[in-house]
Amino acid sequence: MIMLVLIFATPYDIPGQRRRKDTPLNGLQKRFAAGEITTEEYLEKKKILETDLAN
């Protein structure tokens, strides 16, 4: 019983499994977190992306 719980509860990547693609907003958040863009650039681009995604 414990082995089954460990097998199914352990997160792992399955080869060939489809992964959810990153959205443009996720990519922007990653760039901001990595320090690649400034706060002003982040907010400006976020506003543009949110406007585009709403349409």
CNS distance restraints for C-alpha pairs under 8 A (distance, minus, plus):
assign (resid   1 and name CA) (resid   5 and name CA) 6.48 0.50 0.50
assign (resid   2 and name CA) (resid   6 and name CA) 6.24 0.50 0.50
assign (resid   3 and name CA) (resid   7 and name CA) 6.07 0.50 0.50
assign (resid   4 and name CA) (resid   8 and name CA) 6.19 0.50 0.50
assign (resid   5 and name CA) (resid   9 and name CA) 5.69 0.50 0.50
assign (resid   6 and name CA) (resid  10 and name CA) 5.80 0.50 0.50
assign (resid  13 and name CA) (resid  17 and name CA) 7.43 0.50 0.50
assign (resid  22 and name CA) (resid  26 and name CA) 5.83 0.50 0.50
assign (resid  22 and name CA) (resid  27 and name CA) 6.56 0.50 0.50
assign (resid  23 and name CA) (resid  27 and name CA) 6.43 0.50 0.50
assign (resid  24 and name CA) (resid  28 and name CA) 6.20 0.50 0.50
assign (resid  24 and name CA) (resid  49 and name CA) 7.46 0.50 0.50
assign (resid  25 and name CA) (resid  29 and name CA) 6.19 0.50 0.50
assign (resid  25 and name CA) (resid  46 and name CA) 6.83 0.50 0.50
assign (resid  25 and name CA) (resid  49 and name CA) 6.75 0.50 0.50
assign (resid  26 and name CA) (resid  30 and name CA) 6.25 0.50 0.50
assign (resid  27 and name CA) (resid  31 and name CA) 6.29 0.50 0.50
assign (resid  28 and name CA) (resid  32 and name CA) 6.23 0.50 0.50
assign (resid  28 and name CA) (resid  42 and name CA) 7.07 0.50 0.50
assign (resid  28 and name CA) (resid  45 and name CA) 7.84 0.50 0.50
assign (resid  28 and name CA) (resid  46 and name CA) 7.46 0.50 0.50
assign (resid  29 and name CA) (resid  33 and name CA) 6.09 0.50 0.50
assign (resid  29 and name CA) (resid  42 and name CA) 7.78 0.50 0.50
assign (resid  30 and name CA) (resid  34 and name CA) 6.10 0.50 0.50
assign (resid  31 and name CA) (resid  35 and name CA) 6.34 0.50 0.50
assign (resid  31 and name CA) (resid  36 and name CA) 5.27 0.50 0.50
assign (resid  31 and name CA) (resid  37 and name CA) 6.35 0.50 0.50
assign (resid  32 and name CA) (resid  36 and name CA) 5.83 0.50 0.50
assign (resid  32 and name CA) (resid  37 and name CA) 5.33 0.50 0.50
assign (resid  32 and name CA) (resid  38 and name CA) 6.88 0.50 0.50
assign (resid  32 and name CA) (resid  39 and name CA) 7.41 0.50 0.50
assign (resid  32 and name CA) (resid  42 and name CA) 6.41 0.50 0.50
assign (resid  37 and name CA) (resid  41 and name CA) 6.06 0.50 0.50
assign (resid  37 and name CA) (resid  42 and name CA) 6.44 0.50 0.50
assign (resid  38 and name CA) (resid  42 and name CA) 6.12 0.50 0.50
assign (resid  39 and name CA) (resid  43 and name CA) 6.13 0.50 0.50
assign (resid  40 and name CA) (resid  44 and name CA) 6.11 0.50 0.50
assign (resid  41 and name CA) (resid  45 and name CA) 6.04 0.50 0.50
assign (resid  42 and name CA) (resid  46 and name CA) 5.87 0.50 0.50
assign (resid  43 and name CA) (resid  47 and name CA) 6.11 0.50 0.50
assign (resid  44 and name CA) (resid  48 and name CA) 6.48 0.50 0.50
assign (resid  45 and name CA) (resid  49 and name CA) 6.14 0.50 0.50
assign (resid  46 and name CA) (resid  50 and name CA) 6.03 0.50 0.50
assign (resid  47 and name CA) (resid  51 and name CA) 6.16 0.50 0.50
assign (resid  48 and name CA) (resid  52 and name CA) 6.20 0.50 0.50
assign (resid  49 and name CA) (resid  53 and name CA) 6.00 0.50 0.50
assign (resid  50 and name CA) (resid  54 and name CA) 6.10 0.50 0.50
assign (resid  51 and name CA) (resid  55 and name CA) 6.64 0.50 0.50
